[in-house]
Amino acid sequence: MSGFSFFVGGVLPYVAFIVFVVGMVYRFRVWFKTPQPGKMTLFTNQGDSTTKSVLAEALFFPSLFRGDKPLWTGAWIFHVTLALVFLGHVRVFTGLLDSMLMGMGMSEEAIGTMSATAGGGAGILLLVTGLFLLIRRMVQKRVRQISGLPDFFALFLLIAIILTGDLMRFGAHFDLAQTRVWAASLLSFSPQIPENGMFLLHAMLAQFLIIYIPFSKILHFGGIFFTQALVKRR
């Protein structure tokens, strides 16, 4: 086993988990302790509850739709596809979804075909929309002016993760069973690390992202519930 394999598969997962949990606890603590000003009147009372408004904003980005429809299209497709890919990774690391689908009557071969088709399509769609968001940030002057290094770093990291995942999906084969063994072995603190270079590169980038999330704007998926609840209070 190489030093790179041991670091990515046997050390970094624990580091990423600890940093993510501690970072998230810290961020949520800061949000909860931040003094809230008096009620705002940015939105008129239309009879909807704050909860419905917050959920609508989190799921469908209506404010962004009203302000920039092309960006809304790219961002909404990107986020929805990302959520589906996350669900697909639950299957990669556990047999839970396979068991559920088999219980519904699907064969193992059918599940594999569905996974390959849906996963391949999602990977391409993610790459296209991710590149769209990056190019837009680079070529539109008003967006570029308000973009900092962390914004570009996050996009480049996401695109690198997507690209290595696509390369693994369409080229460098990975062993699903071996991946599940590795994931399960982490829980017993005796990692059995796959010797697949592309998989290890993909895993390393993904774990760097996990470490980065609590300290980045990517955490808007959590912060949106606090900010939207604040500005949409009636």
N, C-alpha and C positions, 0 to 999 in steps of 0.2 A: 504494500500500500504506500502510495506516494504521500509526501507531506501535504500537498495540495488537497488530495482526496480526504485525508484525515481532518484537515482544517475545515473544509467545506461541509463534510458529512458527519464529522464527529465532534467538532467544537463550536462552529458558527451557529448551528441550530439552537443550542442552549443560550449562547450569548444573545442572539436575536430575540429569543423568547423573553429573557429577563429584561433586556433594554426596552422592548415593546411594552411589556406589562407595567414596568416602573414608569416609563414615559407617559403612558396613557393615564395611569393613576394620577400622576402629577398634573397633566393637562386638564383632566376633569375636575381635579381639586381646585385648580386656578379658576376654571369657568364658574364653578359653584360659589366660589368666594368673591368673585368680582362684583363690586357694588352695582346695583341696577338703578338707573335713573328713573324718574317718574314716567308715567305712561306716555307713549308717543302717539302721534296722530298721523302717521305716514299712510295709513290705510283707512278707508271709510268702513263703517260697520255695515256689512251686507248680509248679516244674519248667520254667517259661517262661524263655527267655533275655531278657536286658536289651534286646536289639535288638527282639525281638518285642513286648515290653511298651511300648517307646518308640514304635514304629510304630503300635501299637493306640491308644495315647493320642493320638498326633498325628492319626490318621485318623478315629477314632470317638468320642473324648472320653469314655471310660467313667467316669472320675472325676466329670465333670460330670453324666453321666446318673444316677449314684447319688445325687448331691447335689441336683439341681434339674432334673427332667425337662422342664418347660415351657421353661426356658432352653435346655436341651440341644437340644430340637426346633428352636427358632428359630435358635440359633447354628449347629447342624450344617447345616441347610438353607441358611442364609446363606453359610457357608464353601464348601459344595459348589457352590452356584450361582455364587459368585464365581470359583471355579476354572474352571468351564465358560465363564463370560464372558471370563475371561483367555484361554482357548483360542480363543474366538471372535475376540478382538482380534488374535490371530496372523493370522487370515484377513483382518481389516480392513487390516492393514499389509503383508502379504505375500501372494503368490499360491501359497504352498506347499501349504496345505490344499486349495485348489481343484485344483491339479495332481494331488494324491494322489487326490482324489475322482473327478476325471475319468478318471484311470488305472484306477479301479475300475468305470468305466462310467456314472457320473452325468453328466447334461448340465449345462451352465452354468445353464439355467433352473431345473432341479431343485435345484441347489446354492443358488441365490438364494432359492428358496421355503423350503428347509429352514433357511437362515440367518435369514430374516425371522421364521419361526414360532418357532424355538428361541430366537433372540435376543430377540424380543418377550416371549415367556413368561418367560425368565430375567430380563429387566429388571423385569417386574411383580413376580415372586417376590422379587427382591432388594429392591425398594422396600418391599414389605409386611413382610418379615422385618427389614429395617433399621429401619423405623418401630416395629416391635414391640420391638426391642432398646432403642431410644431411649426409648419410652414407659415401658417397664419400669424403666429406669434413673431416670426422672423421678418415677414414681408410687410405687415401692416404697421405703419409708423406709430400710430397712436397706441397700439398694443405693445409694440417693441419698447416704447418709451417708459411704460409702466412695468415692464418685465425685468426681473433681476436674475442673477446667476442661479438662485435656488429654483426659479420657475423653469429655466432651461434644463437644469440638472435633473429635476424630477421627470420631465418629458423624455429626455435622452435615456434615463434609466428605465423608464417604462417601456420605451420602444426597444431597447436592448433586450429586455426580458421577453417581450412579445416575439422579437425576431429569433432569439435562440429557441424559444418554444416552437415556433413555426419550423425552424430548421430541424429540430428534433422530431417534429410531427411528420414532415415530408421527406426527411433525409436520414439523419443519424438516428437509427432506431433505439428506443429505450425499452427495457424489460419491465412491464407493468407489475409482474409478480415480485421482482427484485425491489422495485420502488416501494411496494407495500411492506415488504420485509424490513426495509430500511426505516420506514416511518414507524412501524411497530417497535423496532429495536431501540429507537430513540427513547421510548417510554420506559424501557428497562435499563437505560444508561449503558447499553452494550451495542453501539452502532455497528450494523453490518452495511458497509457503504458500497453502493454500486460503482463499478469501475467503467463509467461511461463519461468521457470528457465533456460532451455537449450537455449532458444532464447535470454534471457538476457545475459547469459554467452557468447554466440556467438557474440552478438552485442557489448558487452564490449570489447572483444578481438579485434574485427574489428575496433572499435573506437581508441583503443590504437595504432593499426597499422597506422591509419590515422594520428594520432598525431606524430608518429615516422617517417613517410615517409620523411618529409622535411629535417630531420637531419641525414638521414641514406643513405647507399649505394643503398637502394631500389630506390632512385631517379634517378638511371641510365636510367630509361625510359624517363626522360627529358634531363638529361645531355648528353646522347648519341648524340643528335642532335647538341650540341655545340662542343663536342670533335671530332666527325666524320667530321663535317664541317671544323674544324681547320686542322686536319691532312690530309684530302683528297682534300684540295684546290689545283688546278692546277695553 
